[in-house]
């Protein structure tokens, strides 16, 4: 789908930043699938799962 980078929030927290490939982002339905992915990530917690931001 793309690449994931380690970033910092304005408050200094480590966050995952996903850069999606342009060809995939242009696909019909992509935004809905990505929205569901973000919702799922917000429900998961633990040491190996970075928090979503803002959140």
Secondary structure in CASP SS format (residue, H / E / C, confidence):
PFRMAT SS
TARGET T0000
AUTHOR 0000-0000-0000
METHOD secondary structure of the structure
MODEL  1
X C 1.00
X E 1.00
X E 1.00
X E 1.00
X E 1.00
X E 1.00
X E 1.00
X E 1.00
X C 1.00
X C 1.00
X C 1.00
X C 1.00
X C 1.00
X E 1.00
X E 1.00
X E 1.00
X E 1.00
X E 1.00
X E 1.00
X E 1.00
X C 1.00
X H 1.00
X H 1.00
X H 1.00
X H 1.00
X C 1.00
X C 1.00
X C 1.00
X C 1.00
X H 1.00
X H 1.00
X H 1.00
X H 1.00
X H 1.00
X H 1.00
X H 1.00
X H 1.00
X H 1.00
X H 1.00
X H 1.00
X H 1.00
X H 1.00
X H 1.00
X C 1.00
X C 1.00
X C 1.00
X C 1.00
X C 1.00
X C 1.00
X C 1.00
X C 1.00
X C 1.00
X C 1.00
X C 1.00
X C 1.00
END
